[in-house]
Amino acid sequence: MKAGFIQFEPIFGEIDRNLERVESLIEKADADLLVLPELFNTGYLFTSKQEAIDLSEEVPGGKTTQMLCRMAREKNLYLVGGLAEKSGEKFFNSAVLVSPEGYVGTYRKVHLFFEETLWFDPGDKGFEVYDIGKCRLGIMICFDWIFPEAMRVLSLKGADIICHSSNLVLPFCQDAMITRCLENHVFAITANRTGTEKRGGESLHYTGKSQITGLGADLLYRAGGDTEEVGVVDIDVEMARDKKLNDYNNLFRDRRPEFYGDIR
């Protein structure tokens, strides 16, 4: 299948403008699956809880999910994209999965980073794997990468591809994802954003370098640090379903969960 990412620079608070830009980039892409950055519709650097409330949308009824559904239908592809979700009295840093038939599901970020803990509620839905026919995919958001349990759970549940919507500011993730994919023998698509946000006396610079990571400690594609890009590669999904390392070792068969009890 053809799978990849969209890397661009969202403008904080300008949802309509960000959606228009993404729509234009999706329109030009030739892919079966595309992953968008974390909070791609709103920008990332909130300065108050009220801003998070004002910019959050219900799922699937909000304009962002509806736009993604329309583009998925028109382009006959699957899309994963990050947004601020309103659910009752709670607000989540979420990512939605949509298909040519419409809305499929939502992942709510489990591991909140830095000031996200002030604006959002911790994710409450766990790590789910979705069978979309051509592959089984799991979803993570940004800081989830630093917790190996997240990717391991998705892999043990049968994910072939990890869709990783991100707004990365630390320099470690892109290289670390090589190890994550190697230890689980899965593919990953890390969709990062670019640019610098300066708001409320704070400044965050995003590292770009979105990438598609192979399962053999290899990079299938890596974007530039400050470029707008749509990166797509051909992925042989069946390769991720073979956990055999050699004639004697299998990544999942050789696990010894009875000795992992100290992990709580």
N, C-alpha and C positions, 0 to 999 in steps of 0.2 A: 504494500500500500504506500501511497505518497503521504508523508506526514511532515509537519514542520511548525514554524512559529512566525509570529509577526512581532517585530521590534520597532518601537517608535517612541516619541516623546509626548506623553499626555500633558495637557495644560490644566492646571488645578482648577476644579470647579466648573469647567466649561464642558459639561457632559455632551451637549449637542455637537459641539465642534469635534470632540474626541470620537464620538460615534461616526460622524461623517468621514473622518480620516480613516478610521478602521474599515468602514464600509468600502471605501475606495481601494484600500490595500487588499481586502478579501476578494473584491471583484476581479483583481488582476491575477490572483493566485490559482494555480493548478494543483489541488491537493484533495485528499480524502479526509484529512484531519489537520486542523490548525489550532495552535495554542496561543492565547493572548496574555499579556502581562497581568500581574496583580493590580487590582483597582484601576484597570485601564481606562475606565470611563470617567473617573473623578480626579485622578492624581492621588498622591500618597500623603503629603505633609499636612495633615490636619493640625489645627491649632486649638480646637475646642471640641467638646462633646457635641455641642450644638451643630457645628459644621458636619460632623459625622451623621447626625440625625437628619439634617436638611438634605444631604446628598445621598442618603440611603434610599433604596428602592425595594419594593416587594418583588418576590420571585414566585411564579414566572410572569406576573402581570406588569412589571415595570418596563419602561421604554427600552432599557438596555437589553434585557432578556428577549423582548419582542423583536428588537432589531436583529439580534443574533439568530433567532429562529427564522426570520425572513431570509437572511443571507444564507443560512444553512439549507433552506428549501430551494432558493434560487440557484445556488452553486452545487447542490447535492453533495454536501460534506458535513462533517461533524466539527463543532467548535467548542472550545473550552476557554472561558474568559473570566477574569476576576472583577468583582464589584462589591460595593458596600450594600449589604442586604438588611432590610428591615423585616422583622418577623415578630408581630405583636409589639411588646414593649422591649424587645431585645434587638441588638444591632451586631451584625457579624461581618467579618472580613471573609468573603465567600468567593467561590468559583462555580459557575454553572456549566453544565454540559447540555448542548442542544444538538439535535439531529435534523435530517431533512424532513422528518415527521413532526418535529417540534421539541418542546422541552423534555429533557430526560431526567436530570437530577442536579443536586447541589451538594458541594462540599464546603464545610465551614472550618476555617483555619483553626487547627488544634493548638499550635504553638505560636502565640502572639509575641511580636518582637517590639521591644523598647516602648515607645509611647502608645503603640496600638493597644496596650493593656489599659489605657485611660479611655479610649474611644469605643472599643469593641468588647463584646462578650466572647469568652472562649468557645471554640467550636464544640458542638454537642452531638454530632452525628457520626463521629468515628470515620474510619477509612473504608470506603466502599469501592468495589470493582464493578465496572459496567461492561457487559458483553455487547459490542456494537456490530457484531457479525464478522468484520474483517480482523478485529482484534479485541482483546480484553484490556481495558484501560483503567488506571487509577489516577487520582488527582491529589496533588500536594500544593501548598502555597508557600513560597519563599522560605522562611525560617524553619519550616518543617525539615529541610534538608539536613540540618545539623543533628537531628535525632534519628539515628539509624533505624530505630524501631518503626518509624513511619513507613519507610520504603520496604522494610522487611515484611511488615504486615500485609501491605498491598501485594507484594510478590508472592507470599505464601497463599494469598487468596486467589492467585492466578493471573495477576496483571502481566501483560506483555509489554505495555508502554506506560510510563509514568508521565502524566501531563503536569508540568511544574510551573504554574504561573508565579512570576516573581517581580519584586522591585528591589534588587540587590544593591546594597551599599558597601558591604564588606567584600574583601577581595578573594575569599576562600572557596565560595560555592562551586564555581565552574570546575575547578580541579577536583574538588571533593566528589562531585557527581560521577566522575570517572570511577572512583572506588565504589560508590553506591551501586552503580550499574554492574561493575565487575562482581561484587560480592553477592548480588541477587540474580545475575545473568538476565537482565531486562534492559530495554531501551528507555531513555528518558528525553523529554523535550522541555528544556528550560527556556521559557519566554520571559526575557527581562526587558526593562525599559531603558531609555537613555535620558540624558539631560541633567539639569540641576534645578532643584526647587529651593527657593528662599522665601520663608514665610515666618512671621512671628519671632523674628530674631534668630531663627535657626536656618541651617542650610544642609541639604542632602544632595550628594552627587551619586548618580546611578551608574553602574559599571558597564551596562550593555553586555556585549559578548554572549548574547543568547546562543544556545547550542543544542545540538542533537547528539546525544551520547550513545555510543554503541555498547554492546555487552562484553567486549573483549578488551577493555581499557583503551578504547579508541574514540576519537571524535569524528563523527560523520559530517558535521558542519558546525562552524563557529562564526558568529557575526562579528563585526567590528565593535569597538567600544563606544562609538558615538554616531553610528550610522542608522538610518531607517532601512530596515531590510525585511524581506519575506524569504525565509530559508526553508526549503523543502527538499527532502531526500526520499529515495525508495527504501523501505524497510521490509525485510523478510521476517514477518512476525513469527513464523514457525521456529526460528532460531532461538527465541526467548523461551520456548517451551521445553527445550532440551537442557537440563541442568547438569548434564554429564561433563566432567572436567577431563577425565581420562578413563581408562578401563577399570580403575579401582575407586574413583571418587565421584560422587554426585553431591552437588551443593546442598540440596534439601534432604536427600536420604541420609547424609552423613551428620546431620544435625543431632545434638544430644540434649533435647529439651529438659530431660530429667536433671541435668546439671546446671540449668539456667534459673533455678528457683529463686536466687537472690535478686533477680531483676523484678522489681515490683512496679 
